[in-house]
């Protein structure tokens, strides 16, 4: 699955954090539980990527409950090391803090929607400025809260890597001066906060960011960056109802058998209603099962040494002859020939 298919989605980790904030601010679950990608089976499984639109709606509920500086402070406090998955460790395990934030920028896609979010790092003599760029379509209050949160998150992770609290030289926020910015002073540990800036950024002394990270393990950073790449490649984006349906088909195929009734039960629908929903999306049960099997078989041929008998059994085929007929129909090649071509293409990449 190409990286572009992840555009418009974000990690389940950042989604869980946002929902955690909603719980703390006593937002009624009924106000957000129905949103796409927020079902428990998606929210608590790091393979899935809910749509950004769902997460932004939860942010809207947060900023309706509390001023945006308080929302930003609350979520940074809840963002303990590890809460955002492998991205946290990519940032904190590099040889220097500067390397860490640059790596975090490169691998931001594992946590956020890089079609609309970016981290820019500029070295300027004795200072390093980290800018959070966001093009996500949101209300003013939400935009302010998210920018302030991201800067606070970067400061917290850098401080955790340094094993001491780093105090920024200054913080600049693309926001009007709030009525009370005490939460921001507490968040950043400084009163040097500029408002009405063109972009939101946080600036540190270069000496703080260029010093070696205490207890950094040689080679660990390389492994974590690779893990971030693999996690993003394997992620399942949930753009619409059809994506949610396909996720239910995959789960049913793995756990309790890929039948119309079992998938309908997972989705809380009757089999008849499920069939009708599929028709509304221009597809049907048989074609979707075929797609899931093709996806699984292709993955197994490319990435494993399993025998054809094992692959046929895992895909739900009676024998290798049924597997051969299916692969021949999809690709015009036998499974053995397809495996050779897929393996060769992977090696070249």
C-alpha positions, 0 to 999 in steps of 0.5 A: 500500500503506497504512502499516499493512501495514508494521507488524511489519516493519523495514528491511533496513538494520537487519536487515543490521546485526544480521546483521553483528553475528552474523558478528562474534560468530561466530554460525553462519549456519545458526542464522539464514539460514533466517529469513523475510526473511534470504535474500540477495535480501531482505537486500541490497535496501532495498525489502524489510522483513523481519519484526521477529520474524526480527530479534529472533531474531538479537538473541537469538543475539547476546545468547547470545554476548556480554553485552548491553552489549557487543552494544550497543557493537559494533552502534553501532560498526558503525553508520557514517553511511549504514548505515541509509539515508535515515533517517541523513541525515534526522537529520544534515541538519536545520538544528539537531540538535534539528530533526534528532532530531525529524525522525528521530522523525517518520520512524522508520518508514522504519527501524523498526516504528513499531507498537512503536518510538518516539522521544520528545523532551522539552525541559526548560529547559537540557536535552533528553531523548531517550527510546527507547520499545519495546513489542516482545516480546523477552527481557530481554537483547535488550530491554536490548541494543536500548535501549542500542544505540538511545541510542548510535545517537542519540548517534553520529548527533547527534555526526556532525551536530555534527562533534564528540562530544557527551557526554550529561548523563546516560543512563538505562537500563531495565535492572538494573545489569550485572555489567560496564558498562564497555562502556556507559561507553565507548559513551556517553563518561560514567559518569553512567549510571542503571540501573533507570529506568522508560524508557531515555533520553539527555539532552543540554544544550539549547545543544548541540542547538539550535546550527546544524548545521555546513555544513547545506545549505538545503533539503536536509532537506526533500528528505530527508524527502520521500525517506524518505516515498517509500521507506516508501511503496514498501517491500515488507513480508515478513510470511509465506511468501506475501509472499516468494512475491509478491516472487519473482513481481515480480522474475521479472516484471521480470528473466526472465519471470513463469513458474511454473518461473522463480519456483519456481527462485527459491524453491528449489522444484519447480513442483509443490511451489510449486503445493502451497504456494500451495494451502495458502495458499488461492490459486493461480498464476493468481490471484497472477499476476493480482494482480501484473499488476493492481498493476503496471498500476495503478502505471503508470497512476497514476505514468507517462505511458506509452502503453497499448501500452507498459503492455500490453507491460510487463504481459505482455499481447499487445496493448491489447485484452487490457489493456483487458479486464483493467482492465475486469474489475478496476475496471469502467472502461477504462484511460484512465478509470482513469488519469484518476481515479487521477491526480485522486486523487493530486493531491488527496492 
